[in-house]
Amino acid sequence: MVALIQPDWAAPPNVHAAMTTRRGGVSREPYDELNLGYATQDDRASVVENERIVASTMGVQTDAIRWVYQVHGVDVHHAESLPVNAPLGATTITGDAIVSHTPGLVCGIKIADCMPVLFAARDGSAVGAAHAGWRGLSGGVLENTVAAMRTDPGEIVAWMGPCIGPKAFEVGDDVRDAFIKHDARAAAHFSPRSTPGKFLCDLYSIARLRLAAMGIDEVTGGDYCTFAQPELFFSHRRNPLTGRMAAFVRIDAHRDTA
């Protein structure tokens, strides 16, 4: 049975969101079970079936889901401009975030340690999904996603999905410097390790800092660690030969905001 995580956020009733775990699919190890990564070496038919299972569980058609080819960048696409993928999930359009203003279209992003951040306008008129690894987060993918939603940031709620946690994400000076260059307050979210030039990085706290700077104060999530919870999540850092999870958000085509 598919195990989905439902965001604990104050999105309006016409916005639906979910994130997959590794449970409930048909892939065999090391991609067991619910691998949604077409770029992995998993059997392609298994990934197709996994995507079908997830879509069915969410109550949508697979051709309603929009993907981009993620490159750890900051480019945002509008779901309305993205084609139906054929074969599913295999797009050559690069980007790391998708926004939608159209009921029925599903914004989907894939992760295996990077942070998924979902957004919803309080009036249900716009949604967004961002793939925020350290490169995208430091480069401004969250800011770009919010701008593309064309909504007052104060009227947006956000949810940070499972990513590698602050006790597991070891980085070097280059990562720390990338964030501090943007905002010196980010230094508080790097804990020095015994090895010179190495730090533990708290992506959740840094994302909250970036969101607050935009005026988004209602932010939830940040309760999981993909690296430390192998029973629930794939983790590329824990095992480079691994699957991919996905986070989704959509405006429901059949409900209003009342």
NORLIN-V177178 format. One record per run of one state. SS is the DSSP state (h for helix, s for strand, l for the rest). FROM is the first residue (numbers start at 1). LEN is the number of residues. If there is no record, write none. Layout:
# NORLIN-V177178
SS_FROM_LEN ; SS_FROM_LEN
This chain:
# NORLIN-V177178
l_1_3 ; s_4_2 ; l_6_9 ; s_15_6 ; l_21_23 ; h_44_15 ; l_59_3 ; h_62_3 ; s_65_2 ; l_67_2 ; s_69_1 ; l_70_6 ; s_76_3 ; h_79_3 ; l_82_12 ; s_94_1 ; l_95_2 ; s_97_4 ; l_101_5 ; s_106_6 ; l_112_3 ; s_115_7 ; l_122_5 ; s_127_6 ; l_133_1 ; h_134_6 ; l_140_1 ; h_141_9 ; l_150_3 ; h_153_3 ; s_156_5 ; l_161_2 ; s_163_1 ; l_164_6 ; s_170_3 ; h_173_10 ; l_183_1 ; h_184_6 ; s_190_3 ; l_193_5 ; s_198_4 ; l_202_1 ; h_203_12 ; l_215_4 ; s_219_3 ; l_222_3 ; s_225_1 ; l_226_19 ; s_245_7 ; l_252_7
